[in-house]
Amino acid sequence: MTITFDNITMEEAVGTAMGHIAARSRCRVVTPNAEFALEAKKNPRFLNILNTSQLVLADGISVVLASKIIGDRMVGRVTGVGFAQALAAAMAQEGKSLFLLGAKPGVAEKAAQKLQETYPGLKIAGTHDGYFKEEGPVVEAINAAHPDALLVCLGAPKQEYFMETHDAELEVPVMAGLGGSMDVLAGNVQRAPEFFQKYGLEWLYRLVKEPQRWRRMIKLPLYLLDAVAWRIRGGK
């Protein structure tokens, strides 16, 4: 079984999320990349969560390249951090509220401050770091804040498990699992320059900045090899 992506633009993804906020209907957002795909191959629960989410966004140039290999071209990437920023901008225009969950203590608060500075009109319903043992109190804190959207930045698959496990309990229309985006939103980690973003080379920029990430980066060509094998086998 494979991951089924939504072949949509950033604008369409944000529009879909805002539609769910307006209707107060559930929308779980996931952002699979090569690492997600390789984990999902051996993790049926993770794969099922991805494929039952309302928005499955192509976060990574590997997904776009793989789509070309199998002959089902994607319109482009919708990165997790880019989605978070675009969603915050749209929510600010309508005075909606956002809850930030994840990262080390103090990071979510810093991200909240920067988001409000960048997108005046955005309301921050609350924040919570990702270093917790009991999930119940966290769920209670989120519900007590009554947010319109929740960013869950706990890393995969922990963030996806959290959203699935508490799907019926969490009283928030839009939940998005966004991995390390919190540190970027807080300004602790810089995104690659626009040139690298435009040409899908953010992975190269991060590898140069953090050579110790090579073990993670090797998953990109492995994923593409999987796509080639899939094409050779006729989609099996």
C-alpha positions as CSV (number, residue, x, y, z in Angstrom):
1,M,0.0,0.0,0.0
2,T,1.2,3.5,-0.8
3,I,0.7,7.0,0.6
4,T,-2.0,8.9,-1.2
5,F,-1.1,12.6,-1.5
6,D,-3.4,15.5,-2.2
7,N,-2.1,17.0,-5.4
8,I,-2.8,20.6,-4.5
9,T,-1.1,24.0,-4.2
10,M,-0.3,25.8,-1.0
11,E,-3.2,28.2,-1.6
12,E,-5.6,25.3,-2.1
13,A,-4.3,23.6,1.1
14,V,-4.7,26.7,3.2
15,G,-8.2,27.3,1.6
16,T,-9.2,23.8,2.6
17,A,-8.0,24.2,6.1
18,M,-9.8,27.6,6.5
19,G,-12.9,25.9,5.1
20,H,-12.8,23.4,7.9
21,I,-12.3,26.1,10.5
22,A,-15.3,28.0,9.2
23,A,-17.4,24.8,9.2
24,R,-15.9,23.6,12.6
25,S,-15.3,20.2,10.9
26,R,-12.3,18.0,11.5
27,C,-9.2,18.3,9.4
28,R,-6.0,16.4,10.3
29,V,-3.0,17.7,8.2
30,V,0.0,15.5,7.7
31,T,3.1,16.4,5.7
32,P,4.9,13.2,4.5
33,N,8.4,13.2,2.9
34,A,10.9,10.5,2.1
35,E,11.5,9.7,5.8
36,F,7.7,9.3,6.4
37,A,7.3,7.0,3.4
38,L,10.1,4.7,4.5
39,E,8.8,4.5,8.0
40,A,5.3,3.8,6.7
41,K,6.5,0.8,4.7
42,K,7.2,-1.0,8.0
43,N,4.6,0.7,10.2
44,P,1.0,-0.1,9.2
45,R,-0.4,2.2,11.9
46,F,1.5,5.1,10.7
47,L,0.6,4.5,7.1
48,N,-3.1,4.2,8.0
49,I,-3.0,7.6,9.9
50,L,-1.4,9.3,6.9
51,N,-3.9,7.9,4.4
52,T,-7.0,8.6,6.6
53,S,-6.0,12.3,7.1
54,Q,-8.0,15.0,5.4
55,L,-5.0,16.8,4.0
56,V,-1.9,14.9,3.0
57,L,0.7,17.4,1.8
58,A,3.8,16.7,-0.2
59,D,6.6,18.0,2.1
60,G,9.8,17.4,0.2
61,I,11.2,17.5,-3.3
62,S,11.6,13.7,-3.1
63,V,7.8,13.3,-3.3
64,V,7.6,15.6,-6.3
65,L,10.4,13.7,-8.1
66,A,8.9,10.3,-7.2
67,S,5.6,11.5,-8.7
68,K,7.3,12.2,-12.0
69,I,9.0,8.8,-11.9
70,I,5.7,6.9,-11.5
71,G,4.0,9.2,-14.1
72,D,1.6,11.0,-11.7
73,R,3.1,14.5,-11.6
74,M,2.5,16.6,-8.5
75,V,1.8,20.3,-8.9
76,G,4.5,21.1,-6.4
77,R,5.6,20.9,-2.8
78,V,3.6,22.1,0.2
79,T,6.2,22.3,2.9
80,G,5.1,22.0,6.6
81,V,6.7,25.3,7.7
82,G,5.4,27.1,4.6
83,F,1.9,25.8,5.3
84,A,2.1,26.9,8.9
85,Q,3.1,30.4,7.9
86,A,0.5,30.7,5.1
87,L,-2.2,29.3,7.5
88,A,-1.2,31.8,10.2
89,A,-1.5,34.6,7.6
90,A,-5.0,33.5,6.6
91,M,-6.1,33.1,10.2
92,A,-4.8,36.5,11.1
93,Q,-7.1,38.1,8.5
94,E,-10.1,36.5,10.1
95,G,-9.0,36.9,13.7
96,K,-8.7,33.2,14.3
97,S,-6.8,31.6,17.2
98,L,-3.8,29.1,17.1
99,F,-2.4,26.8,19.7
100,L,1.3,25.8,19.4
101,L,2.4,22.4,20.8
102,G,5.9,21.1,20.7
103,A,9.7,21.7,20.9
104,K,11.8,22.5,23.9
105,P,10.4,24.6,26.8
106,G,10.2,28.3,25.7
107,V,10.4,27.7,22.0
108,A,6.6,27.6,21.4
109,E,6.2,30.9,23.3
110,K,9.0,32.5,21.1
111,A,7.3,31.2,18.0
112,A,4.0,32.6,19.1
113,Q,5.5,36.0,19.7
114,K,7.1,36.0,16.2
115,L,3.9,34.9,14.5
116,Q,1.9,37.6,16.1
117,E,4.5,40.2,15.1
118,T,4.5,38.9,11.6
119,Y,0.8,38.4,11.3
120,P,-1.1,41.1,13.2
121,G,-4.6,39.9,14.0
122,L,-3.6,36.3,14.7
123,K,-4.6,35.2,18.2
124,I,-2.6,32.8,20.2
125,A,-4.9,30.6,22.2
126,G,-2.0,28.9,24.1
127,T,1.3,27.1,23.9
128,H,2.8,24.0,25.4
129,D,6.3,22.4,25.0
130,G,6.7,18.9,23.7
131,Y,8.4,17.5,26.8
132,F,5.5,15.9,28.6
133,K,4.8,12.4,30.0
134,E,1.1,12.5,30.4
135,E,-1.0,13.5,27.3
136,G,-4.3,13.9,29.2
137,P,-3.4,17.3,30.8
138,V,-2.1,18.5,27.5
139,V,-5.4,17.7,25.7
140,E,-7.3,19.4,28.5
141,A,-5.2,22.5,28.2
142,I,-5.8,22.7,24.4
143,N,-9.6,22.2,24.8
144,A,-9.7,24.9,27.5
145,A,-8.1,27.3,25.2
146,H,-10.7,26.7,22.4
147,P,-8.3,27.2,19.4
148,D,-9.3,27.2,15.8
149,A,-6.2,25.3,14.8
150,L,-3.4,23.3,16.5
151,L,0.1,22.9,15.3
152,V,1.6,19.6,16.7
153,C,5.4,19.7,16.4
154,L,6.5,16.5,18.2
155,G,8.3,14.7,15.4
156,A,7.0,11.8,13.3
157,P,5.4,9.5,14.1
158,K,4.8,10.7,17.6
159,Q,2.8,13.8,16.5
160,E,0.6,11.6,14.2
161,Y,0.0,9.2,17.0
162,F,-1.0,12.1,19.3
163,M,-3.5,13.5,16.8
164,E,-5.0,10.0,16.0
165,T,-5.2,8.9,19.7
166,H,-7.0,12.1,20.8
167,D,-9.0,12.8,17.6
168,A,-12.3,12.3,19.4
169,E,-11.3,14.3,22.4
170,L,-9.6,17.4,20.9
171,E,-12.2,20.1,20.2
172,V,-10.2,21.9,17.5
173,P,-11.2,21.8,13.8
174,V,-7.7,21.8,12.2
175,M,-4.7,19.8,13.6
176,A,-1.4,19.8,11.7
177,G,1.6,17.6,12.4
178,L,4.6,19.8,11.4
179,G,7.8,18.2,12.9
180,G,10.6,20.7,13.4
181,S,8.7,23.7,12.2
182,M,8.4,25.2,15.6
183,D,12.1,26.0,15.8
184,V,11.9,27.7,12.4
185,L,8.8,29.7,13.4
186,A,10.7,30.7,16.6
187,G,13.7,31.8,14.6
188,N,16.0,29.3,16.2
189,V,16.6,27.5,12.9
190,Q,16.8,29.4,9.6
191,R,15.2,28.2,6.5
192,A,17.3,27.8,3.4
193,P,17.7,30.9,1.2
194,E,14.9,31.4,-1.4
195,F,17.1,30.0,-4.2
196,F,17.4,26.6,-2.5
197,Q,13.7,26.6,-1.7
198,K,12.7,27.4,-5.3
199,Y,14.7,24.6,-6.8
200,G,14.0,22.0,-4.1
201,L,17.5,22.1,-2.7
202,E,16.7,22.8,1.0
203,W,17.9,19.3,1.8
204,L,21.3,20.2,0.4
205,Y,21.5,23.5,2.3
206,R,20.7,21.7,5.6
207,L,23.2,18.9,4.8
208,V,26.0,21.5,4.3
209,K,25.0,23.3,7.5
210,E,24.5,20.1,9.5
211,P,26.7,17.3,8.0
212,Q,25.6,14.9,10.8
213,R,22.2,14.7,9.1
214,W,23.6,12.5,6.3
215,R,22.0,9.4,7.7
216,R,18.6,11.0,7.3
217,M,19.4,12.5,3.9
218,I,20.3,9.1,2.5
219,K,16.6,8.3,2.7
220,L,15.8,10.6,-0.2
221,P,17.6,8.5,-2.9
222,L,16.3,5.3,-1.2
223,Y,12.7,6.6,-1.6
224,L,13.4,7.5,-5.3
225,L,14.7,4.0,-5.9
226,D,11.5,2.7,-4.4
227,A,9.6,4.8,-6.9
228,V,11.7,3.4,-9.8
229,A,11.1,-0.2,-8.6
230,W,7.3,0.5,-8.3
231,R,7.3,1.8,-11.9
232,I,9.2,-1.2,-13.2
233,R,6.8,-3.6,-11.4
234,G,3.9,-1.9,-13.0
235,G,2.5,-0.3,-9.8
236,K,2.9,-3.4,-7.6
